[in-house]
């Protein structure tokens, strides 16, 4: 079991940043343990990632793994610059992360929100590991893999589409995955990219995989457009699961943060540059 003293987690990209650091719409975390240094997502541009890593005095040349939460541009756009900085390493993602992904605009048009480059551009920089199920990254650090949708109120976002083999359909975002860290006495920490599968679905799956719920949740919750019913059911589920602290950022939205705080769960806004562990 890994303990809290053995692991470092720093947010490098987020929509809001600490003074002196840069921000952008996207997210990225640097995770370091005794056996591995990795990035979970790379933000939108790569420029913010590299700038903030330099300010934090993190040498990305030692990074051995990049894990993608899913294939949207604001989580994967910095990949090439991160890979150029770190050298040839492993890139882990669900195969669906490389499908063409689109979003319906207010005018009814479609905006491409896929990885902003061709997959073949990655071939000279990394070994791509296609991973669907849960995966033990190293001692005390796991990737959830694809998360089953079991709740009735966390349904796919109808504005998000996927084009695959010539067909266009609602994107189930099967590539969505999170990271879990065993911090020792403080319990499990769940780190989410966008949590498109739903935070309650994700918590339930972590319990299935590891036998207990996380006590801390960090990252994007994708609830900016959630209605009051979903907000209420989510807060109730997090309380029942014993979640003590939430550090929401990126796509979480103010409504869920306010509701969690009102329910007595500690809420700390996520900032680029923040050390989580």
PALUMMI-858900 format. One record per residue (C-alpha): residue number from 1; residue in three letters; x, y, z. Coordinates in pm, whole numbers, plus 32768, in hexadecimal, padded with zeros to 4 digits. Layout:
<nodes>
NODE:nr:rest:x:y:z
NODE:NUM:ALA:X:Y:Z
...
</nodes>
This chain:
<nodes>
NODE:nr:rest:x:y:z
NODE:1:UNK:8000:8000:8000
NODE:2:UNK:807F:8158:7FA7
NODE:3:UNK:8068:8261:80B6
NODE:4:UNK:802E:83D6:8096
NODE:5:UNK:819F:842A:80CC
NODE:6:UNK:81FA:8357:7F9D
NODE:7:UNK:8121:8406:7E9D
NODE:8:UNK:8118:8562:7E06
NODE:9:UNK:7FF0:85EB:7D41
NODE:10:UNK:7FFB:8747:7CA4
NODE:11:UNK:7EF8:87E6:7BC1
NODE:12:UNK:7FAF:8878:7A94
NODE:13:UNK:7E89:88E6:79BB
NODE:14:UNK:7D31:8963:7A1E
NODE:15:UNK:7C39:8A73:79BC
NODE:16:UNK:7CA9:8B3C:7AEC
NODE:17:UNK:7E0F:8B64:7B63
NODE:18:UNK:7ECF:8BD5:7C94
NODE:19:UNK:7F7A:8D2B:7C7C
NODE:20:UNK:80A4:8D27:7B91
NODE:21:UNK:8030:8BF6:7AD1
NODE:22:UNK:7F72:8BD2:798A
NODE:23:UNK:7E15:8B46:7957
NODE:24:UNK:7D4E:8ABC:7834
NODE:25:UNK:7C13:89EF:77FC
NODE:26:UNK:7C99:8895:7841
NODE:27:UNK:7D39:87C5:7951
NODE:28:UNK:7E7B:870B:799D
NODE:29:UNK:7F11:866D:7AD3
NODE:30:UNK:8077:8608:7B20
NODE:31:UNK:8083:84CE:7BF7
NODE:32:UNK:81C4:844B:7C90
NODE:33:UNK:81F5:8317:7D66
NODE:34:UNK:8323:8244:7DC5
NODE:35:UNK:8301:8175:7C88
NODE:36:UNK:8280:8266:7B7F
NODE:37:UNK:8258:83CD:7B09
NODE:38:UNK:812B:8406:7A2A
NODE:39:UNK:803D:8506:7996
NODE:40:UNK:7EC7:84D7:79A5
NODE:41:UNK:7E4F:85A6:787C
NODE:42:UNK:7F18:86BE:77D7
NODE:43:UNK:7E2E:87E9:77BB
NODE:44:UNK:7DCD:8896:7679
NODE:45:UNK:7F07:8939:75EE
NODE:46:UNK:803A:88A7:7691
NODE:47:UNK:80BF:8A08:76CB
NODE:48:UNK:800B:8A30:7818
NODE:49:UNK:807A:88D4:7883
NODE:50:UNK:81E9:8918:783B
NODE:51:UNK:81E3:8A76:78D2
NODE:52:UNK:8141:8A08:7A16
NODE:53:UNK:821E:88D3:7A31
NODE:54:UNK:8351:89B3:7A15
NODE:55:UNK:82CB:8A9B:7B24
NODE:56:UNK:8290:896A:7C01
NODE:57:UNK:83F4:88F4:7BB2
NODE:58:UNK:8375:87AA:7B25
NODE:59:UNK:8454:8703:7A23
NODE:60:UNK:8365:865B:792F
NODE:61:UNK:848E:85A4:789A
NODE:62:UNK:8461:84A7:79B3
NODE:63:UNK:82F4:8463:795F
NODE:64:UNK:82C6:82F7:78F9
NODE:65:UNK:8150:82E9:78B6
NODE:66:UNK:803B:83C9:7838
NODE:67:UNK:7ED9:8354:787E
NODE:68:UNK:7DB7:83F4:77C1
NODE:69:UNK:7C6E:8419:7878
NODE:70:UNK:7BC1:8429:7721
NODE:71:UNK:7BFB:84AE:75C4
NODE:72:UNK:7B76:8613:75CF
NODE:73:UNK:7C67:8725:755E
NODE:74:UNK:7C70:87D9:76AE
NODE:75:UNK:7D03:86A0:774F
NODE:76:UNK:7DE0:8628:7633
NODE:77:UNK:7E4B:875F:7572
NODE:78:UNK:7F92:877D:762F
NODE:79:UNK:7FFC:8618:75E3
NODE:80:UNK:80FC:865A:74D2
NODE:81:UNK:81B0:876B:7595
NODE:82:UNK:81AF:8694:76CE
NODE:83:UNK:823A:856D:760C
NODE:84:UNK:8347:8642:7568
NODE:85:UNK:83B1:86B4:76C3
NODE:86:UNK:83AC:855E:7762
NODE:87:UNK:8437:8487:7648
NODE:88:UNK:83B1:8335:75DB
NODE:89:UNK:82C7:82B4:76E8
NODE:90:UNK:8182:81F4:7715
NODE:91:UNK:8034:8290:76BD
NODE:92:UNK:7F09:81DD:7752
NODE:93:UNK:7DA4:8218:76DE
NODE:94:UNK:7C62:816B:7681
NODE:95:UNK:7C47:812A:7509
NODE:96:UNK:7B13:820C:74FC
NODE:97:UNK:7BEF:8336:7559
NODE:98:UNK:7C6C:8332:73F0
NODE:99:UNK:7B12:833C:7350
NODE:100:UNK:7A94:847E:72B2
NODE:101:UNK:79D1:8543:73B6
NODE:102:UNK:78E6:8666:7377
NODE:103:UNK:780B:8755:743C
NODE:104:UNK:76C1:87F0:73D3
NODE:105:UNK:76D5:896C:73D6
NODE:106:UNK:75BA:8A58:7430
NODE:107:UNK:7579:8A94:72BE
NODE:108:UNK:7554:8921:727C
NODE:109:UNK:76A8:88F8:71D8
NODE:110:UNK:77B6:8801:723D
NODE:111:UNK:7906:8860:72D2
NODE:112:UNK:7A27:876C:72C7
NODE:113:UNK:7AA2:8730:742C
NODE:114:UNK:7B83:8604:73E0
NODE:115:UNK:7CF8:85E6:7418
NODE:116:UNK:7D83:8709:7349
NODE:117:UNK:7E78:8631:7284
NODE:118:UNK:7E8C:84E5:71CF
NODE:119:UNK:7ED9:83B0:729C
NODE:120:UNK:7FFE:8360:71B5
NODE:121:UNK:80AA:849D:7232
NODE:122:UNK:80D1:83EC:7383
NODE:123:UNK:817C:82B5:72FC
NODE:124:UNK:82DF:833E:7309
NODE:125:UNK:82B2:83C2:7468
NODE:126:UNK:820C:82B1:7535
NODE:127:UNK:8192:814E:7555
NODE:128:UNK:8016:815A:754E
NODE:129:UNK:7F70:806A:7641
NODE:130:UNK:7DFD:803A:75FD
NODE:131:UNK:7D5E:7FF0:774C
NODE:132:UNK:7BEC:7FB3:7789
NODE:133:UNK:7BD6:7F10:78DF
NODE:134:UNK:7C60:7F7D:7A30
NODE:135:UNK:7DDA:7F87:7A4B
NODE:136:UNK:7ED1:7F8E:7B6C
NODE:137:UNK:7FC8:809B:7B03
NODE:138:UNK:80B2:805C:7C28
NODE:139:UNK:8098:801B:7D9D
NODE:140:UNK:7F66:80D7:7E1D
NODE:141:UNK:7F13:8189:7CD5
NODE:142:UNK:7E04:8109:7BE9
NODE:143:UNK:7D52:816C:7AA9
NODE:144:UNK:7BE2:8114:7AB6
NODE:145:UNK:7BBF:80C6:7946
NODE:146:UNK:7A63:80D8:78AD
NODE:147:UNK:795B:812B:79B3
NODE:148:UNK:7808:807B:79A9
NODE:149:UNK:76D8:8161:79A6
NODE:150:UNK:75E8:80DD:7AAE
NODE:151:UNK:7535:820D:7B3C
NODE:152:UNK:73F6:828D:7A9B
NODE:153:UNK:7453:83FD:7AB3
NODE:154:UNK:75B1:83FF:7A1A
NODE:155:UNK:755F:83D6:78AA
NODE:156:UNK:763A:8427:777C
NODE:157:UNK:763F:8595:7713
NODE:158:UNK:756D:85AC:75D6
NODE:159:UNK:7640:86D0:7559
NODE:160:UNK:7775:85F4:753C
NODE:161:UNK:7790:851D:7406
NODE:162:UNK:787E:8417:737F
NODE:163:UNK:78C8:83BC:7217
NODE:164:UNK:794D:825E:71EF
NODE:165:UNK:795B:8189:70B2
NODE:166:UNK:7885:8289:6FFB
NODE:167:UNK:776B:8293:70FC
NODE:168:UNK:7711:83BE:71D8
NODE:169:UNK:7673:837A:732B
NODE:170:UNK:7662:83FA:7490
NODE:171:UNK:77B7:83C6:752D
NODE:172:UNK:77A0:82D8:7654
NODE:173:UNK:7906:8349:76A4
NODE:174:UNK:7973:81E9:76F7
NODE:175:UNK:7AD7:826F:76FD
NODE:176:UNK:7A8C:8332:783E
NODE:177:UNK:7B68:82B9:795C
NODE:178:UNK:7BED:833C:7AA5
NODE:179:UNK:7D19:8303:7B87
NODE:180:UNK:7D09:827C:7CE9
NODE:181:UNK:7E21:82A6:7DE7
NODE:182:UNK:7E39:81F9:7F38
NODE:183:UNK:7EB9:830C:801D
NODE:184:UNK:7ED3:822A:814D
NODE:185:UNK:7E29:82A8:8288
NODE:186:UNK:7D66:83B1:81C7
NODE:187:UNK:7CC2:82AA:80E9
NODE:188:UNK:7C92:829E:7F72
NODE:189:UNK:7CAC:83D4:7E99
NODE:190:UNK:7BEB:83DA:7D52
NODE:191:UNK:7C75:84BF:7C41
NODE:192:UNK:7B8C:8503:7B1D
NODE:193:UNK:7BCB:85A0:79CA
NODE:194:UNK:7A64:85FA:796A
NODE:195:UNK:79A6:84D9:7A09
NODE:196:UNK:78C0:84BB:78DC
NODE:197:UNK:7849:836B:7965
NODE:198:UNK:77BF:8420:7A97
NODE:199:UNK:7865:844B:7BE8
NODE:200:UNK:7772:835D:7C94
NODE:201:UNK:77A7:824E:7B8D
NODE:202:UNK:791D:8282:7BBD
NODE:203:UNK:790A:826A:7D38
NODE:204:UNK:783A:812C:7D22
NODE:205:UNK:7935:8091:7C35
NODE:206:UNK:7A5D:80E8:7D14
NODE:207:UNK:79A4:803C:7E32
NODE:208:UNK:7974:7F09:7D54
NODE:209:UNK:7AE4:7F04:7CF2
NODE:210:UNK:7B8A:7F55:7E3C
NODE:211:UNK:7A85:7F04:7F44
NODE:212:UNK:7A5E:8065:7FCB
NODE:213:UNK:79F8:81C0:7F5F
NODE:214:UNK:7AE9:82E3:7F2F
NODE:215:UNK:7AE8:83E4:8046
NODE:216:UNK:7B6F:84FA:7F66
NODE:217:UNK:7B01:8557:7E05
NODE:218:UNK:7BD4:863B:7D27
NODE:219:UNK:7BA8:86C8:7BC8
NODE:220:UNK:7A97:86FD:7AC7
NODE:221:UNK:7936:8688:7B17
NODE:222:UNK:7889:8700:79D5
NODE:223:UNK:7756:8783:7A8C
NODE:224:UNK:773D:88EA:7A12
NODE:225:UNK:75F6:8895:795E
NODE:226:UNK:756F:879F:7A60
NODE:227:UNK:7408:87D6:7AD1
NODE:228:UNK:739D:87F5:7C3C
NODE:229:UNK:7332:8688:7C51
NODE:230:UNK:7484:8607:7BE3
NODE:231:UNK:7535:86FB:7CCB
NODE:232:UNK:7468:8684:7DF5
NODE:233:UNK:7494:8512:7DA6
NODE:234:UNK:760A:8542:7D74
NODE:235:UNK:7638:85F5:7EBF
NODE:236:UNK:756E:84E9:7F73
NODE:237:UNK:7640:83D5:7ED7
NODE:238:UNK:778B:847C:7F2F
NODE:239:UNK:771C:84A6:8096
NODE:240:UNK:76AD:833C:80AD
NODE:241:UNK:77FB:82CD:801A
NODE:242:UNK:78B5:838B:812A
NODE:243:UNK:7961:8487:8048
NODE:244:UNK:79FD:858A:812E
NODE:245:UNK:7AA2:867C:803B
NODE:246:UNK:7A6C:86E8:7ED3
NODE:247:UNK:7B64:87BA:7E0C
NODE:248:UNK:7A99:8811:7CD4
NODE:249:UNK:7B23:88BA:7BA0
NODE:250:UNK:7B12:88D2:7A25
NODE:251:UNK:79AF:886E:79BC
NODE:252:UNK:7914:8838:7B15
NODE:253:UNK:7834:896B:7B26
NODE:254:UNK:77D9:8A47:7C4D
NODE:255:UNK:768D:899E:7C9E
NODE:256:UNK:7724:8856:7D10
NODE:257:UNK:7834:8908:7DD8
NODE:258:UNK:7732:89DB:7E91
NODE:259:UNK:7650:88B0:7ED1
NODE:260:UNK:776D:87DA:7F59
NODE:261:UNK:77DF:88F0:803E
NODE:262:UNK:767B:8928:80BB
NODE:263:UNK:7665:87B2:8109
NODE:264:UNK:7798:87C6:81E8
NODE:265:UNK:789D:8734:80FC
NODE:266:UNK:79E2:87F8:80F3
NODE:267:UNK:7A0E:88A3:7FA2
NODE:268:UNK:7B59:893C:7F2E
NODE:269:UNK:7B62:89D2:7DCE
NODE:270:UNK:7C6A:8936:7CEF
NODE:271:UNK:7D7D:8A17:7C69
NODE:272:UNK:7E96:89D3:7B75
NODE:273:UNK:7FCE:89C8:7C4A
NODE:274:UNK:7F1C:8930:7D76
NODE:275:UNK:7FCA:880E:7E21
NODE:276:UNK:7EBE:8710:7E7A
NODE:277:UNK:7FA4:8617:7F25
</nodes>
